């Protein structure tokens, strides 16, 4: 077998503790990045960009954010859709109020504003947890959607109640607006995904990430050994909301261009992101990408097979999609609670030991 670590020597602690300690893993990671940056932008078309690649990248950021809060810190949240709406409306107000502001800065500022809102709604986590915290964040979901619908200032007193993204450029290429190319939108989202994954990986491997996992495993014991639960939980809510806010701003500015808060950021989006991390793997950066890829690709695959190839009605495909997702969630929770990412880790470990007994 090719997957071996024989001869892959580590000369320092830093080399041994790096994200990809095996050369094969590092080479595979570099190859994926090279293909994503140097090949895909030249072969991508509008269908693949709008149906698969851009949604996958954006939902990966949202899944990363929720996984930090739920998978690493153990705080269950059902308000992801509402926080994505905060990011979208923050981006809209920034774009209309500051026309000369760079689109990258707008997206990051939208995430920062969402982080502040997330800290406010994360305050109940200091007193409640589990199901009760999920109910509190669910209330945040409905409150935020109501807030953006109620006050016309958020959508600049538009008669339709929708918000539309103005055209913005990055390095001379349009990344928002109807005339933006698929390649420019894809590259813009890809850069943000790589940045967010790098931030998430470093946070979860450092002191902050260890405090999150201590709170997740047993909050009372974590407090006894010196972990500040106030700081740990609120930083988890802040970082998670920042990621989710960036994803919401990208859905508005790059992906859709025009959104309505009730239709685009409803409660179903909160459950969608939660399903992503359950199937992909709680407490795993890779699991966030696997779950996002699965729940983005599966509806496209079902639509092409059942509607395009078999000629079935589209509503049957939509209902079958819900059935399959529910079945897979039950199967994942029963057979492998840590998701597909854990199956991948076990497979790699077996390949490293093969043909010796496990």
C-alpha positions in Angstrom: 0.0 0.0 0.0 1.1 3.6 -0.7 -0.1 5.1 2.5 2.9 4.7 4.7 4.9 6.7 7.2 8.1 4.6 7.1 11.0 6.9 6.4 8.9 10.0 7.2 11.1 11.3 10.0 10.3 14.3 12.2 13.3 16.4 13.4 11.4 18.7 15.7 8.3 18.9 17.8 6.8 21.5 15.4 7.1 19.0 12.5 5.5 16.2 14.5 2.5 18.4 15.6 1.8 20.0 12.2 -1.6 19.7 10.7 -0.5 17.1 8.2 2.4 15.2 9.7 2.6 12.6 6.9 4.1 13.7 3.6 1.3 11.9 1.6 -1.3 14.0 3.4 0.6 17.2 2.7 1.1 16.4 -0.9 -2.6 15.6 -1.3 -3.6 18.8 0.4 -1.2 20.8 -1.9 -2.6 19.0 -5.0 -6.2 19.8 -4.1 -5.3 23.5 -3.6 -3.4 23.6 -6.8 -6.3 22.1 -8.8 -8.8 24.4 -7.0 -6.8 27.6 -7.8 -5.1 26.8 -11.1 -7.4 24.4 -12.9 -11.0 24.8 -11.8 -11.3 28.6 -12.6 -10.4 27.9 -16.3 -12.9 25.0 -16.8 -15.8 26.1 -14.6 -19.1 27.1 -16.2 -22.1 29.0 -14.9 -24.1 25.8 -14.1 -21.3 24.1 -12.0 -20.5 27.4 -10.3 -24.1 28.2 -9.3 -25.3 24.7 -8.6 -22.3 23.0 -7.0 -19.0 24.8 -6.3 -20.1 28.2 -4.9 -22.8 26.8 -2.7 -20.4 24.1 -1.4 -17.8 26.7 -0.5 -20.3 29.0 1.2 -22.0 26.3 3.2 -18.6 24.9 4.2 -17.9 28.2 6.0 -21.3 28.0 7.8 -20.7 24.4 8.8 -17.2 25.3 10.1 -18.8 28.0 12.2 -21.5 25.8 13.7 -19.0 23.0 14.2 -16.8 25.3 16.3 -19.8 26.1 18.6 -21.5 22.6 18.7 -18.7 20.2 17.8 -15.8 21.7 19.7 -17.6 23.6 22.5 -20.7 21.5 22.9 -23.2 24.4 22.7 -26.2 23.3 20.6 -27.5 26.1 18.4 -30.5 26.3 16.1 -30.1 30.0 15.2 -27.7 29.6 12.3 -30.1 30.9 9.8 -30.8 34.0 11.8 -27.1 34.8 12.2 -26.6 34.3 8.5 -29.3 36.9 8.0 -27.4 39.3 10.2 -24.3 38.9 8.0 -26.4 39.4 4.8 -28.1 42.6 6.0 -24.9 43.9 7.6 -23.2 43.5 4.2 -26.1 45.3 2.5 -26.0 48.3 4.8 -22.2 48.5 4.5 -22.4 48.3 0.7 -25.1 51.0 0.4 -23.6 53.3 3.0 -19.9 53.0 1.9 -19.9 52.5 -1.9 -16.1 52.7 -2.1 -15.4 50.1 0.6 -13.6 47.0 -0.6 -15.9 43.9 -0.9 -13.5 41.7 1.1 -13.6 44.2 4.0 -17.4 44.4 3.7 -17.6 40.6 4.1 -15.2 40.5 7.0 -16.9 43.4 8.7 -20.3 41.7 8.3 -18.8 38.7 10.1 -17.6 40.9 12.9 -21.0 42.5 13.3 -22.6 39.0 13.4 -20.0 38.0 16.0 -21.2 40.8 18.3 -24.8 39.7 17.9 -23.8 36.1 18.5 -22.2 37.1 21.8 -25.5 38.8 22.9 -27.5 35.7 22.2 -24.8 33.5 23.7 -25.2 35.0 27.1 -27.9 32.5 28.1 -25.4 29.7 27.6 -23.8 30.8 30.9 -26.9 29.6 32.8 -28.5 26.9 30.5 -27.2 24.2 28.2 -28.4 21.3 26.1 -32.0 21.3 25.0 -32.8 24.6 26.8 -29.9 26.4 25.0 -31.2 25.0 21.7 -34.6 26.5 22.5 -33.0 29.9 23.3 -31.1 30.0 20.1 -34.2 28.9 18.2 -35.9 32.0 19.7 -33.0 34.1 18.4 -33.7 32.6 14.9 -37.3 33.7 14.9 -36.5 37.1 16.6 -33.9 38.1 14.0 -36.1 37.1 11.0 -38.9 39.1 12.6 -36.6 42.1 13.2 -35.4 42.3 9.6 -39.0 42.1 8.3 -40.4 44.5 10.8 -38.1 47.5 10.5 -37.8 49.0 7.0 -34.5 50.6 7.7 -32.7 47.3 7.3 -33.8 47.0 3.6 -33.7 50.8 2.9 -37.5 51.1 2.8 -37.8 49.0 -0.4 -41.3 48.4 -1.4 -40.7 44.7 -2.1 -38.8 44.1 1.1 -35.9 42.4 -0.7 -32.3 43.5 -0.7 -30.1 43.5 -3.8 -26.3 43.5 -3.9 -24.7 46.4 -5.9 -21.8 45.5 -8.2 -18.4 45.4 -6.6 -14.9 44.6 -7.9 -11.9 42.8 -6.6 -8.6 43.4 -8.4 -10.5 44.7 -11.4 -12.8 41.7 -11.6 -16.5 41.9 -10.7 -17.4 39.5 -7.9 -21.0 40.7 -7.2 -23.7 41.8 -9.5 -25.4 40.2 -12.5 -22.4 40.6 -14.8 -19.9 39.0 -12.5 -18.2 35.9 -14.1 -18.4 32.4 -12.5 -14.6 32.2 -12.2 -14.3 35.5 -10.2 -17.1 34.6 -7.8 -15.6 31.1 -7.3 -12.1 32.4 -6.6 -13.4 35.0 -4.2 -15.3 32.4 -2.2 -12.4 30.0 -2.4 -9.9 32.5 -0.9 -12.3 33.1 2.0 -12.8 29.3 2.5 -9.1 28.7 2.7 -8.7 31.7 5.1 -11.5 30.5 7.3 -10.3 26.9 7.4 -6.8 28.1 8.4 -8.3 30.2 11.2 -10.5 27.4 12.4 -7.7 24.9 12.4 -5.3 27.1 14.3 -8.0 28.1 16.9 -9.1 24.5 17.6 -5.5 23.3 18.0 -4.5 26.1 20.4 -5.3 27.2 23.9 -8.7 28.5 23.0 -9.7 25.3 21.3 -8.6 23.2 24.3 -10.7 25.4 26.6 -13.7 24.8 24.2 -13.2 21.1 24.3 -12.8 21.0 28.0 -16.2 22.8 28.4 -17.7 20.4 25.9 -16.5 17.3 27.7 -17.3 18.4 31.3 -17.9 22.0 32.1 -17.7 21.6 35.9 -14.4 19.8 35.7 -13.1 22.4 33.2 -13.9 25.2 35.6 -12.2 23.4 38.5 -8.9 23.1 36.5 -8.9 26.8 35.6 -11.0 27.2 32.4 -13.1 30.3 32.5 -16.6 29.1 31.2 -17.7 32.7 30.6 -14.7 33.4 28.3 -14.8 30.0 26.6 -18.5 30.0 25.8 -18.7 33.6 24.6 -15.6 33.2 22.4 -17.1 30.1 20.9 -20.3 32.0 20.1 -18.3 35.0 18.8 -16.1 32.9 16.5 -19.0 30.7 15.3 -21.1 33.7 14.6 -18.3 35.4 12.7 -18.0 32.4 10.4 -21.8 32.1 9.9 -22.0 35.9 9.3 -19.3 35.6 6.5 -21.3 32.8 5.0 -24.5 34.8 5.1 -22.9 37.8 3.5 -21.5 35.6 0.7 -24.9 34.1 0.0 -26.3 37.6 -0.4 -23.5 39.3 -2.3 -21.9 36.6 -4.4 -24.3 33.6 -4.7 -27.8 35.0 -4.9 -27.4 38.7 -5.3 -30.9 39.4 -3.9 -32.5 37.8 -0.9 -35.7 37.9 1.2 -35.0 37.2 4.9 -38.0 34.9 5.4 -37.4 32.7 2.4 -33.6 32.7 2.3 -32.7 32.5 6.0 -35.6 30.6 7.5 -35.4 27.9 10.2 -34.8 25.2 7.5 -31.3 26.7 6.9 -30.5 26.3 10.6 -31.4 22.6 10.4 -29.5 22.2 7.1 -26.2 23.4 8.6 -26.8 21.2 11.7 -27.4 18.2 9.4 -24.1 19.0 7.7 -22.0 18.7 10.8 -23.9 15.7 12.1 -23.3 13.7 8.9 -19.8 15.1 8.3 -18.6 14.8 11.9 -18.9 16.8 15.0 -15.6 18.3 16.2 -13.9 17.9 12.8 -12.7 20.5 10.3 -12.8 17.9 7.6 -16.2 16.8 8.6 -17.6 20.3 8.0 -16.4 20.1 4.4 -17.7 16.5 3.9 -21.1 17.3 5.3 -21.4 20.5 3.1 -20.3 18.6 0.0 -22.8 15.8 0.7 -25.9 18.0 1.3 -25.0 20.3 -1.7 -24.2 17.5 -4.2 -27.0 15.0 -3.2 -29.9 17.3 -4.3 -28.2 18.0 -7.6 -27.5 14.3 -8.2 -31.1 13.3 -7.3 -32.5 16.0 -9.6 -30.4 15.0 -12.5 -31.1 11.3 -12.1 -34.8 11.3 -11.1 -36.0 14.3 -13.1 -33.6 14.5 -16.0 -32.9 10.7 -16.5 -36.0 9.0 -15.2 -38.5 11.8 -15.9 -40.1 11.8 -12.5 -41.8 14.9 -11.1 -39.5 17.3 -9.3 -41.7 17.2 -6.1 -41.1 13.5 -5.7 -37.3 14.1 -5.9 -37.6 16.8 -3.3 -39.5 14.6 -0.9 -37.1 11.7 -1.5 -34.2 14.0 -0.7 -35.7 14.7 2.8 -36.3 11.0 3.3 -32.7 10.2 2.4 -31.3 12.9 4.7 -33.4 11.8 7.6 -32.3 8.1 7.1 -28.7 9.0 6.9 -28.8 11.1 10.0 -30.3 8.2 11.9 -27.8 5.8 10.4 -24.9 8.1 11.3 -26.1 8.6 14.9 -26.5 4.9 15.4 -23.5 3.4 13.6 -20.9 6.3 13.8 -21.8 9.3 16.0 -18.7 11.1 14.9 -19.7 11.1 11.3 -18.0 10.4 8.0 -14.8 12.1 9.1 -14.3 9.4 11.8 -14.7 6.7 9.2 -12.0 8.4 7.1 -9.7 8.6 10.2 -10.2 4.9 10.9 -9.6 3.9 7.3 -6.3 5.9 7.3 -5.2 4.2 10.5 -5.9 0.8 9.1 -4.0 1.6 5.9 -1.0 2.7 7.9 -0.9 -0.6 9.8 -1.8 -2.9 6.9 -1.1 -5.9 6.6 -0.5 -6.3 10.3 -3.4 -7.1 12.7 -5.4 -4.1 14.0 
